[in-house]
C-alpha cells in the first residue's frame, strides 16, 4: 500500500508499484486529523489485501489549493480517478463538461436504497449517479464556555439573532473577542450570509432565486441577510486581522481559547480544535445551532452544511468505482462513525456513533426539516465565489447589502 502523502506535499502521484496492474488515484483536500488519515490507511490496506493487482494512491492538497488546482488537473493527463466533491452545481458543471462519469450501471438498487434521503440525490443529476456521498456535515457555533461564563452569558438564552448580537456586545464590554474566523479564505464568512438567507427566506427563497422568481437573488431574503451581516460587522466582533487569517488559523485561534465563538463546520472538532495547544475538547466546549431571525420565513431548525463524497472522473478504470463502493459500504460507514470522524449517510449506521459531539451533530441533522448544502458549492463555482467575495466585503464594509445581492444575481445571469 502506498503511504498517504503528507499534508504539505503537492507532488505528482507516485509511480505505480511493480506488483500492481491498475492504479486508482484519489484526490482530496488535506486533513491534519491523524484519526482520519488512519481511517484511510486502514481502508486502503484492507482493499489492497483483497485486490493485490490494484494500487490505491491518495494525495492531499491544501483546501484552497485543491479548489484552485482541481479544474486544471481534470483537464490534464494527471487526472485523478476519484475526486472529493461538495456536490451541488459545481458537480453538475463537471458533469456537463464531461469530466465525471455516470456510474449508475455499477450500483444495484438495494445499495442505492441504503442511503439516507437526499444524500444520493446530491451526487445525481437527471436520474444518473456520478459519485457517492460519504458524509453529512453541519455548520454550528462552537462556544468556549470558560469565556462566555466569564462574561456572564447564558448560552441557552441565545435563541435569536438579536440575542447573538447582545452576546457579542457583552463580550466586548468584558474585553473578550466575541468571534473568530478565517476571512482570508472568505468561505468561513459565507456561513454567516448563507445561514441568514436560510433563516430569512428558507430553502424555498434559494430555489426561487435560482428559478428567477421573486426578484431572483435581489429578493428581500438576500438583502435582509446582507443587512444583518453588516449589522454584525458594525460591532467589530472578530479578531484583529480577520480578513488576513486563513480558515485553519481562525480555527486554531479558537482552539487556543482566543475567542468565545466560532461558526464553522463540525469537521473542525477533530481536524483543528482538537489538535490545538490547550485543546477545548476535554473541557469548555459546547455547540449551538445558528439562531433564528424574528419575522423570518425560514424554519429555525433548518441546517446548513454539506453532503460530501467522491465523484468518478471520466476515463477512470472500473477498479476506481469498485474501490469507491468498498470505501462507502455499511461497514466502513459504521467504522468512521464509531471513530467519531463523520456522520454517515447510509441508513442504520448512525447508531455506531459513540462520541457525544458526533451524536449531537447527528441529532441536529436528523431533526432538521431541510439540510441546505453550502451555497458556495450549491450554486456552482462562479456564483459561489461571488457569495464568498461579498461575504468578506460585508464584513469589511466595502459593499452594501443591496449591491451584494445585485452582484450575486449578475454572477447567476452570466454563469
C-alpha positions in Angstrom: 0.0 0.0 0.0 1.2 3.5 -0.8 1.6 5.6 2.3 -0.6 8.7 2.4 1.2 11.8 1.2 1.9 14.5 3.8 -0.5 17.4 4.0 2.1 19.8 2.5 3.1 17.5 -0.3 2.0 18.8 -3.7 4.0 16.4 -5.8 2.7 14.3 -8.6 1.2 10.9 -8.0 3.8 8.3 -7.2 4.7 5.7 -9.7 2.5 2.5 -9.7 4.0 -0.3 -7.6 5.6 -3.0 -9.7 3.2 -5.6 -8.4 0.1 -3.7 -9.3 -1.6 -3.8 -12.7 -4.0 -1.0 -12.0 -3.6 2.3 -10.1 -6.6 4.1 -8.6 -5.7 7.7 -7.8 -7.7 9.6 -5.2 -7.5 13.4 -4.7 -8.9 15.2 -1.7 -8.3 18.3 0.4 -5.8 17.8 3.2 -6.7 16.8 6.7 -4.5 17.2 9.7 -6.6 14.8 11.6 -4.4 11.7 12.4 -7.6 9.7 13.1 -9.0 10.4 9.6 -5.7 9.7 8.0 -5.5 6.4 9.9 -9.1 5.5 8.7 -8.0 6.0 5.1 -4.8 3.9 5.6 -6.9 1.1 7.1 -9.5 1.1 4.3 -6.8 1.2 1.6 -4.8 -1.6 3.3 -7.9 -3.8 3.5 -8.8 -3.2 -0.1 -5.3 -3.8 -1.5 -5.0 -7.0 0.6 -8.1 -8.3 -1.2 -7.1 -6.9 -4.6 -3.3 -7.3 -4.9 -3.4 -6.2 -8.5 -4.8 -2.8 -7.6 -2.7 0.1 -6.1 -4.7 2.8 -4.4 -2.9 6.2 -4.1 -4.3 9.2 -2.2 -2.9 12.7 -2.5 -3.8 15.7 -0.3 -3.8 19.3 -1.5 -4.3 22.2 0.9 -8.0 23.1 0.8 -7.8 26.3 -1.2 -5.1 24.8 -3.5 -7.4 21.9 -4.1 -10.2 24.1 -5.3 -7.8 26.1 -7.5 -5.9 23.2 -9.0 -8.7 20.7 -9.5 -10.1 22.2 -12.7 -6.7 22.1 -14.3 -6.0 18.6 -13.2 -9.3 17.4 -14.5 -8.3 18.6 -18.0 -4.8 17.1 -17.8 -3.1 13.8 -18.3 -2.7 13.7 -14.5 -6.5 13.5 -14.0 -7.3 11.6 -10.7 -9.8 8.8 -10.7 -11.8 9.8 -7.6 -12.2 13.5 -6.6 -13.5 14.8 -3.4 -16.8 16.7 -4.0 -19.1 19.0 -2.1 -21.8 18.2 -4.7 -24.2 21.0 -5.8 -24.0 22.8 -9.1 -20.2 22.5 -9.0 -20.6 18.8 -9.6 -23.3 19.4 -12.2 -21.0 21.7 -14.1 -18.3 19.0 -14.1 -20.9 16.6 -15.5 -21.9 19.0 -18.3 -18.2 19.5 -19.1 -17.8 15.7 -19.5 -15.3 15.5 -16.6 -17.0 12.9 -14.5 -18.8 9.7 -15.5 -22.2 8.1 -14.9 -21.7 5.1 -12.6 -25.4 4.2 -12.3 -25.0 0.9 -14.0 -22.5 -0.2 -11.4 -24.8 0.3 -8.4 -27.5 -2.2 -7.6 -30.9 -0.9 -6.3 -30.5 -2.3 -2.8 -27.3 -0.4 -2.4 -28.8 2.8 -3.8 -31.8 2.5 -1.4 -29.5 2.2 1.6 -28.5 5.9 1.5 -30.4 8.4 3.6 -32.9 10.6 1.8 -31.3 13.4 -0.1 -27.8 12.1 0.3 -27.6 10.2 -3.0 -29.6 13.0 -4.8 -26.7 15.3 -4.1 -24.5 13.2 -6.3 -27.1 12.6 -9.0 -28.3 14.6 -12.0 -31.0 13.7 -14.5 -31.6 10.4 -12.9 -27.9 9.4 -13.2 -25.4 8.9 -10.4 -21.9 10.4 -10.8 -20.4 9.6 -7.4 -21.2 8.5 -3.9 -21.9 10.6 -0.8 -19.8 9.6 2.2 -20.5 12.1 5.0 -23.0 14.7 6.1 -21.5 17.9 7.5 -23.1 20.6 9.7 -22.1 24.2 10.4 -22.6 25.2 14.0 -21.4 27.7 16.6 -18.6 26.4 18.7 -18.6 28.1 22.1 -15.9 28.4 24.7 -17.9 28.2 27.9 -14.9 29.5 30.1 -15.1 32.8 28.2 -18.9 33.0 28.0 -19.2 32.2 31.7 -16.6 34.9 32.5 -18.7 37.4 30.6 -21.9 36.2 32.3 -23.5 34.9 29.2 -26.2 32.1 29.4 -25.7 30.1 26.2 -29.2 28.7 26.5 -30.6 32.2 26.2 -29.1 32.7 22.7 -32.1 31.9 20.6 -32.4 34.7 18.1 -30.1 36.9 16.0 -30.6 39.8 18.4 -29.6 37.5 21.3 -26.4 36.8 19.5 -25.7 40.5 18.9 -26.3 41.1 22.6 -23.8 38.4 23.5 -21.3 40.0 21.2 -21.7 43.4 22.8 -21.4 41.8 26.3 -18.2 40.0 25.4 -16.7 43.2 24.0 -17.5 45.0 27.2 -15.7 42.2 29.1 -12.6 42.6 26.9 -13.2 39.2 25.3 -13.0 38.7 21.5 -16.5 37.5 20.6 -15.9 35.8 17.2 -13.0 34.4 15.3 -13.0 33.5 11.6 -10.7 32.8 8.7 -11.7 35.7 6.5 -8.8 35.4 4.1 -10.3 32.3 2.7 -13.7 34.0 2.6 -15.9 30.8 2.7 -15.9 30.7 6.5 -17.6 34.1 6.4 -20.1 32.9 3.8 -21.5 30.6 6.5 -23.0 33.7 8.2 -24.6 35.0 5.0 -25.9 31.6 3.9 -27.4 30.9 7.3 -29.0 34.3 7.4 -30.6 33.7 3.9 -31.8 30.4 5.1 -33.4 31.9 8.2 -34.8 34.9 6.3 -36.4 33.0 3.4 -35.8 29.3 3.9 -34.5 26.9 1.2 -37.5 28.0 -0.9 -36.1 31.5 -1.2 -32.9 30.0 -2.6 -34.8 27.8 -5.1 -36.9 30.7 -6.1 -33.9 32.8 -6.8 -32.4 30.1 -8.9 -35.6 30.0 -10.9 -35.7 33.7 -11.4 -38.8 34.2 -9.2 -39.4 37.0 -6.6 -36.6 39.3 -7.9 -34.1 36.4 -8.0 -31.1 36.9 -5.8 -32.2 40.5 -5.1 -35.2 39.3 -3.2 -35.9 40.6 0.3 -34.4 37.5 1.9 -30.9 38.1 0.3 -30.9 41.8 1.0 -32.1 41.3 4.6 -29.3 38.7 5.1 -26.8 41.3 4.0 -28.2 43.9 6.3 -27.9 41.6 9.3 -24.4 40.7 8.4 -23.5 44.4 8.1 -25.2 44.9 11.4 -22.9 42.3 13.0 -19.8 43.7 11.3 -20.6 47.2 12.7 -20.0 45.7 16.2 -16.4 44.8 15.2 -16.9 41.3 16.6 -14.0 39.5 15.0 -10.4 39.1 16.0 -7.9 41.8 14.7 -6.9 40.9 11.1 -9.8 38.6 10.5 -9.5 39.2 6.7 -5.9 38.2 6.8 -6.4 34.9 8.7 -6.9 31.6 6.9 -9.6 29.2 7.9 -7.1 26.9 9.7 -5.6 29.9 11.6 -9.1 31.0 12.7 -10.0 27.5 13.9 -6.7 27.2 15.7 -7.1 30.6 17.4 -10.5 29.4 18.7 -8.9 26.1 19.9 -6.3 28.1 21.8 -9.1 30.0 23.7 -8.7 33.3 22.0 -12.4 33.9 21.2 -15.7 33.0 22.6 -17.4 31.7 19.4 -16.5 30.1 16.1 -19.0 29.5 13.3 -17.6 26.5 11.5 -18.3 23.0 10.2 -18.3 20.1 12.6 -15.0 18.8 11.0 -13.1 21.5 13.0 -13.8 19.4 16.1 -11.3 16.7 15.1 -9.2 18.4 12.4 -8.1 21.6 14.2 -9.7 22.4 17.5 -8.7 19.0 19.0 -5.1 19.3 18.0 -4.6 22.9 19.1 -2.5 23.7 22.1 -4.7 23.9 25.1 -7.4 21.9 23.4 -11.0 22.6 24.4 -12.2 19.1 23.6 -11.9 17.8 27.2 -13.3 20.9 28.8 -15.1 24.1 28.0 -16.7 23.4 24.6 -20.3 23.5 23.6 -22.1 23.8 20.3 -25.1 25.9 19.4 -27.4 26.0 16.4 -27.4 29.1 14.3 -30.0 31.4 15.9 -33.4 32.2 14.4 -34.4 35.5 12.9 -37.5 37.2 14.3 -40.0 37.5 11.4 -38.0 35.3 9.1 -39.8 32.8 6.9 -37.2 30.1 7.2 -37.6 27.2 9.7 -35.2 27.9 12.6 -34.4 24.2 12.7 -33.1 24.1 9.1 -29.4 23.4 8.9 -26.5 24.4 6.6 -23.7 22.1 5.8 -22.6 19.6 3.3 -23.2 16.2 1.7 -19.7 15.3 0.8 -18.3 12.4 -1.1 -16.4 11.4 -4.2 -17.1 11.7 -7.9 -15.7 9.3 -10.5 -13.9 11.1 -13.3 -14.3 10.3 -17.0 -11.8 7.6 -18.0 -11.3 6.2 -14.5 -10.9 2.4 -14.5 -13.6 0.1 -13.2 -11.4 -0.5 -10.2 -12.0 3.1 -9.1 -15.8 2.5 -8.9 -15.2 -0.8 -7.1 -12.9 0.9 -4.5 -15.4 3.7 -4.0 -18.2 1.2 -3.3 -15.9 -0.5 -0.8 -15.0 2.8 0.8 -18.7 3.7 1.2 -20.1 0.5 2.5 -22.1 0.0 5.7 -19.1 -1.5 7.5 -16.9 1.5 6.8 -19.7 4.0 7.5 -20.1 2.4 10.9 -16.3 2.4 11.4 -16.0 6.1 10.6 -19.0 6.9 12.8 -17.6 4.8 15.7 -14.2 6.6 15.4 -16.1 9.9 15.6 -14.9 11.0 12.2 -18.1 11.8 10.5 -21.9 11.5 10.4 -22.6 8.6 8.0 -25.0 8.7 5.1 -26.0 5.0 4.9 -29.2 4.4 6.8 -29.0 2.4 10.0 -25.3 3.2 10.6 -25.7 6.3 12.7 -26.2 4.2 15.8 -22.5 3.4 15.7 -21.6 6.9 16.8 -20.1 6.9 20.2 -18.7 10.4 20.8 -21.2 12.8 22.4 -20.2 15.6 20.0 -21.0 13.5 16.9 -24.2 12.2 18.4 -25.3 15.8 18.9 -24.4 16.7 15.3 -26.3 13.7 14.0 -29.3 14.5 16.1 -29.4 18.1 14.8 -29.2 16.9 11.2 -31.9 14.3 11.7 -34.2 16.8 13.3 -33.7 19.4 10.6 -36.7 19.8 8.2 -34.1 20.7 5.5 -30.4 20.5 5.1 -29.0 23.1 2.8 -25.7 22.5 1.0 -23.1 25.2 1.4 -24.2 28.0 -1.0 -20.7 28.4 -2.4 -20.9 24.8 -3.7 -24.7 24.5 -4.2 -24.8 27.4 -6.7 -21.7 26.4 -8.7 -18.2 27.7 -8.7 -18.6 31.1 -10.2 -21.7 32.1 -8.2 -20.3 30.5 -5.1 -17.1 32.5 -5.5 -19.2 35.7 -5.7 -21.0 34.8 -2.5 -17.7 34.2 -0.7 -16.4 37.6 -2.0 -19.4 39.6 -0.9 -19.5 37.9 2.5 -15.9 39.1 3.1 -16.8 42.6 1.8 -19.9 42.9 4.0 -17.5 42.3 7.0 -15.0 44.9 5.7 -17.8 47.3 4.8 -16.8 47.5 1.2 -20.2 46.6 -0.2 -23.8 47.4 0.6 -26.4 44.7 1.2 -28.2 45.8 -2.0 -25.1 45.8 -4.1 -24.1 42.4 -2.7 -27.3 40.9 -3.8 -27.1 42.5 -7.2 -23.6 41.0 -7.7 -24.9 37.5 -6.9 -27.7 38.0 -9.4 -25.2 39.2 -12.1 -23.0 36.2 -11.4 -26.0 33.9 -11.7 -27.1 35.5 -15.0 -23.6 35.1 -16.5 -22.6 31.8 -15.1 
